[in-house]
Every structure is written in structure tokens, then in C-alpha cells.
């Protein structure tokens, strides 16, 4: 198959592609924008395939899709599958919960851990997620839970003296 070159690319389209390339967090989308930009600069499908580490046929398919559909054609089509269990409402409730003290919610502990949060949220919402997922959602929102440090103390005024004697 003969190489397809994109010769007629408006300034606005080129800027949109460059913006997509520089700002997209999706590697596949960046790679596709790069293919179109390289094609516009005169690179052939074989050369682009070498640069983006794909085969020549894939490069030609994405260029053809761009010609047919424009920049929207570079995005992945929706895929089937189960809808995500965690919704925006769940995350909001998680953030509101973690900002409250467990004792205020009549829980028998004073500090949140990811496991405790996962258990509490399961009771409240019926949605069970792993503690790692809880940690991920908290970190995305700038919240980091530290490990609880247990400290033994006593109201006895001579506690420290007695503790030193035991050593």
C-alpha cells in the first residue's frame, strides 16, 4: 500500500494536534497525534512506523481515520464491559468520611486506616473496594494516611520512673 501523506493541514488543526500531543496523559493518543504531525511534515508510513514503534499498516489506518473523522477519530472508541463500581458520589462520601474522626461516627477506634475506611464504606454504601483502591482515591485527592503509631502511656505521675526501672 502506498504511503498516505497529509499535505493540507490547517494551522488550527496543527495547533490542536500539537496541544493534544503535549497535554494528553494517554500514551496511545499522544502516539496517534504524533503520527499525524509526522505525516504532515512529509514522513512516510514506514518511517513513522519506525519512530512510533508500530507496524506500517497501523500507521496508515490511523492516518486514514484522521482524514475521515478528524481529531475525534484519534480517540479510542467506547468499549463494552462492566460499569465502574466507584462513582463520583462514592469518592465524595469517602472524602467526607476520612475528614471526620472515627469516634464521632461511634466507631471503636481513633484513627483511620485504608482497611478500616474500606470496611466502613462497604457498610455505608454496599460497595466493596480493596484498601489499595481506597489509598489511590485518597492520594488523588491529596490525602495521605500515615500508619498509626501506638504509644503506651499511663495517668500515673511516676509512670516514666517505673518504666525506666523495668529496663
C-alpha positions in Angstrom: 0.0 0.0 0.0 1.2 3.5 -0.9 2.1 5.9 1.9 -0.5 8.5 2.7 0.7 12.0 3.4 -1.4 14.7 5.0 -0.5 17.8 3.0 -3.5 20.0 3.6 -3.5 20.6 7.4 -4.8 23.9 8.6 -2.9 25.9 11.1 -5.7 25.4 13.6 -5.7 21.6 13.1 -1.9 21.5 13.5 -2.1 23.5 16.8 -4.9 21.3 18.0 -2.8 18.2 17.3 0.3 19.7 19.0 -1.8 20.6 22.0 -3.2 17.1 22.1 0.3 15.7 21.8 1.7 17.8 24.6 -1.2 17.7 27.1 -2.7 14.2 26.7 -1.9 11.8 29.5 -2.9 8.8 27.3 0.2 7.4 25.5 -1.8 5.9 22.7 -3.5 9.2 21.9 -0.1 11.1 22.0 1.3 8.5 19.6 -1.6 8.9 17.2 -1.3 12.7 17.2 2.5 12.3 16.6 1.8 10.1 13.6 -0.4 12.8 12.0 2.1 15.5 12.7 4.9 13.5 11.2 2.8 12.7 8.2 2.2 16.4 7.7 6.0 17.0 7.8 6.5 14.6 4.9 7.5 11.4 6.7 6.3 8.2 5.0 4.3 5.4 6.8 7.4 3.2 7.1 9.5 6.0 8.7 6.6 6.9 11.1 6.2 3.2 12.0 9.8 3.0 13.0 9.6 6.2 15.1 6.4 5.2 17.0 7.2 1.5 17.2 4.1 0.3 15.3 3.7 -1.5 12.0 3.2 0.3 8.8 -0.4 -0.8 8.4 -1.4 0.5 11.8 0.1 3.9 10.9 -1.8 4.0 7.6 -5.0 3.0 9.4 -4.7 5.9 11.9 -3.9 8.4 9.2 -6.9 7.3 7.2 -9.1 7.5 10.3 -7.8 11.1 10.9 -8.6 12.1 7.3 -12.1 10.6 7.6 -13.0 11.8 11.1 -10.6 14.5 12.1 -9.1 14.7 15.6 -12.1 12.9 17.1 -11.0 9.8 15.1 -7.8 9.5 17.1 -9.6 8.7 20.3 -10.4 5.2 21.3 -14.0 4.0 20.6 -16.1 3.2 23.7 -15.6 -0.4 24.8 -18.0 -2.8 26.4 -17.6 -4.0 29.9 -19.0 -3.6 33.4 -19.5 0.0 34.5 -17.2 1.2 37.2 -18.3 0.4 40.7 -16.8 3.6 42.2 -18.8 6.7 41.3 -18.1 10.3 41.9 -20.7 10.2 44.8 -18.8 7.3 46.4 -15.5 9.2 46.2 -17.2 12.3 47.7 -18.6 10.3 50.5 -15.2 8.7 51.1 -13.5 12.1 51.3 -16.2 13.4 53.7 -15.8 10.3 55.9 -12.0 10.4 56.1 -12.2 14.1 57.2 -14.3 13.1 60.2 -12.9 11.4 63.3 -13.9 7.8 63.7 -15.0 8.3 67.3 -17.5 11.0 66.0 -19.1 8.2 63.9 -19.4 5.9 67.0 -16.6 3.7 65.9 -14.3 1.9 68.4 -11.0 3.4 67.1 -9.4 6.8 66.9 -7.5 6.7 63.6 -8.5 5.8 60.0 -6.5 3.2 58.1 -7.3 2.3 54.5 -8.6 -1.1 55.6 -10.9 0.5 58.2 -12.1 3.0 55.6 -12.8 0.3 53.1 -14.8 -1.7 55.7 -16.8 1.4 56.8 -17.6 2.4 53.3 -18.8 -1.1 52.5 -21.2 -0.9 55.4 -22.4 2.5 54.3 -22.7 2.1 50.6 -22.6 -1.6 49.9 -19.7 -1.2 47.5 -16.6 -3.2 48.4 -13.2 -2.0 47.1 -9.7 -3.0 48.1 -7.7 -1.0 50.6 -5.2 -0.2 47.8 -8.0 1.4 45.8 -9.1 3.5 48.8 -5.5 4.6 49.1 -5.4 5.5 45.4 -8.6 7.6 45.6 -7.3 9.4 48.7 -3.9 10.1 47.2 -5.6 11.5 44.0 -7.3 14.0 46.3 -4.2 15.0 48.3 -4.9 12.9 51.4 -2.3 10.6 52.8 -2.9 8.3 55.7 0.1 7.5 57.9 0.4 4.3 59.8 -0.9 4.5 63.3 1.8 4.6 65.9 0.7 3.0 69.2 2.1 4.7 72.3 1.7 3.2 75.7 1.2 5.7 78.5 -0.4 5.9 81.9 -2.0 8.6 84.1 0.3 7.6 86.9 2.7 10.6 87.6 5.6 8.1 88.4 5.0 6.1 85.2 8.2 7.1 83.5 10.3 6.4 86.6 8.8 2.9 86.9 9.2 2.2 83.2 12.9 3.1 83.3 13.3 0.7 86.3 11.9 -2.2 84.2 14.6 -1.8 81.6 
